[in-house]
Amino acid sequence: MTATSPSTAATTGDRRHRPDIEGLRGLAILAVVLYHAGLLSGGYVGVDVFFVLSGFLITGLLWRELEESGTISLVSFYARRARRLLPAAVLVLVVTTIASAYLLSPLRSRAVIADARAAALYVANLHFAAQRSDYLANAAPSPLQHYWSLAVEEQFYLLWPLFVLGSAVWWRRGRGVSATAATVAFVAVGAASLALCIYLTGVSQPSAFFSLATRAWELVAGALVAVTAVHLRRLPRSLAAAVGWGGMAAILWSATQLTTATPFPGVAAVLPVGGTAALLVAGCAAPRRGASLAMSNRVLGYVGRMSYSWYLWHWPALVLPVAVTGRPLSLSVSLALAAASGLLAAITVVVVENPVRFSPRLAARPRRSLVMAAGLSAFAVLVAGLAGSHLPSLVSPHRAEPAAAPPPLAAPPVVATPVAEDLTIRPPAARADDTRLAELARPVTEALARAVAVRQVPSNLDPPLSRAVGDKAAPFVDGCINTYRDARVRRCIYGDTQSSTKVVLFGDSHATQWFPALDGSATTQRWRLESLSKAVCPPAMLSIWSPVLGRAFAECDTWRNAAMERIKSERPALVVIGVARHYDDSYRVKVYGSEWIAGLRRTVEELRAEGIGVVVLGPTPHPKFAVPDCLSEHPSDVPACNEPLSAAISPAGARAERSAVEQAGGRYIDVAPWLCTPGTCPVVVDNLLVYRDDSHLTTSYVRWIAPLLDAVLQESLHLTG
């Protein structure tokens, strides 16, 4: 972030040095860095602090120039911004792009290169919003994702001088400019932006988070303080000091009490934005008292002076090691990397930032700065292009025959088996009443047998590797899967919402991966389908530890209990349960252990006691690596990414689960034959990519095997009905 000016002077006739602003920058960058390192739950509000400071400082400079000369030199303004922003930004951008090309898989590298182009062209925020990136999530972010905030400020800097000039001069009074007219205009823009921000946070959080239109009110808040600073200096010092302490409390409370579950920015952003504005107001009237004095200490001031470079360096320093190793960083390692990036930032300030920023040669000829800006941007785009040109192709020229889908059943099969009967797809000889299901599964088993011998990634892979990460079922996209700290039971209804046949999909993200199949059945069979899912929260009745939150996962227990009550009150005909089976020791639970089995059995028993049919889906394979990344590294050696069945699934664990589920009166569906041969779990089947990451199935593959699950669910509904 920037939030800087050549002198950090106050504005509108107030030319005093403002050390409290340096301190505020220091506080903001510490909040952001500690949040990303895993120490502050709401430290992301530091970005909002920066936005307010930027609006204050930039508007102050523009307003003072306007009052003194009656106009604004746009060339000089843009030249100053270019000298301040671009040298360090392009340096980090180029270094991160080259490092990503060498360290990451070809697939991830291509994504980073696309991010680099967007960052170099000042549209990173629009780029990440279009990808529906979740800044507050913990899953594989781009090492350049933090450039979104720079893009917001750069877009603001492009438009704001024109708006300031127009709003003041249009209502010119006498020889001067109208601060009142400008204030009215600023309030109108800020109010419209805030309203849009609150609305979009509820319906499209990525758009609200990344857009200038929804963030402009934060910058305008600082701008309002700037144009009224001459009046604010007249406030009683005791009142100003009280306002300052209130602002400090608002920022600190936000940084420590807000979480990734907080709908943000929205209404929640008002607190850190208002707190920052309050501190700026206090500094206008009482710069040497209260919170303003606390913000003026030398340590915070030094940190504030290197805040821009630290912001640039800390994010790739924390993200790239995780992307390379595939493992989350411990808190101690994260803090060490954050500190190292701070040292790198201090060097960057001395070697890059200040020499360019204060260059007499560039300052004397503003157009030279603009030429430099164009050259640096072009250089960043060129580096991204050259890095991309050296990456290997993600596919071979080979084209696979499209997978032949199993035929759908015309009607529910007639069965004479009890509720707990084994419905695993087996060869026709296994049981007479399995004949239709075995015949239905034949295209799948034949395709799996062929897949073991596939060596090249087909050119018509579905989905392509470049789009695999985003190949998510609807609940992942529309906010119907709860995040870590979100314990609310959402109302997510699909299919025929008026149907009397109710089906519920219940579990963690491994339940949600099956949604495309159930959604298809709900549409065809006219079911009312409800999705109840929470990330990393098994539906079995047991408590786990959250390594992400660093504590007992109370939100999981709360959500699960509420979801169970919701299901009992809805009384659906069938509940389909899905769950991941690779919770490791960091979750302080042993999958297939006695606690796990007992918890799963209890879940089934409680639902069956209400007369609700229950189907538990068996484990899906868990490859060792993110499959799209692995295939991008081995486009002509697909078997290198396949997984032996014995390593991907625990037969003994599945048998223990089956026994518990059936004893509780539920049905247990072994889905392994839909994904693996007796020896291997392939990752490419005909032209279908099986996994979008290291465990979740692609929507394409789930839709392909949907007739198998549909047959089982129809049978289950037939029995319970």
Secondary structure, DSSP 4 states (H G I P E B T S, - for coil): -----SS-B-STT---B-HHHHHHHHHHHHHHHHHHHTS-TTGGGHHHHHHHHHHHHHHHHHHHHHHHHSS--HHHHHHHHHHHHHHHHHHHHHHHHHHHHHHS-HHHHHHHHHHHHHHHTT-HHHHHHHTT--TT--S---TTTTHHHHHHHHHHHHHHHHHHHHHHHTT-BTTB--HHHHHHHHHHHHHHHHHHHHHHHHH-HHHHHH-HHHHHHHHHHHHHHHHTHHHHTTS-HHHHHHHHHHHHHHHHHHHHH--TTS-TTTGGGHHHHHHHHHHHHHHHH-TTSHHHHHTT-HHHHHHHHTHHHHHHHHHHHHHHHHHHHSSPPPHHHHHHHHHHHHHHHHHHIIIIIHHHHT-HHHHH-HHHHHHHHHHHHHHHHHHHHHHHHTSPPSS-S--PPPPPPPPPPSSPPP----TT-------GGG-GGGHHHHHHHHHHHHHHHHHTT--S--TT-BS-GGGSTT---HHHHTT-EE-TT-------EEE-TT-S-EEEEEESHHHHTTHHHHHHHHHHHT-EEEEEEETT--SSS---EETTTTEE-HHHHHHHHHHHHHHHHH--SEEEEE--S---GGGT--TTSHHHHHHHHHHHHHHHHTT-EEEEE-PPP--SS-HHHHHHH-TT-GGGG-EEHHHH--HHHHHHHHHHHHHTT-EEE--GGGT--SSEE-SEETTEE-BSSSSPBPHHHHHHTHHHHHHHHHHHHHHH-
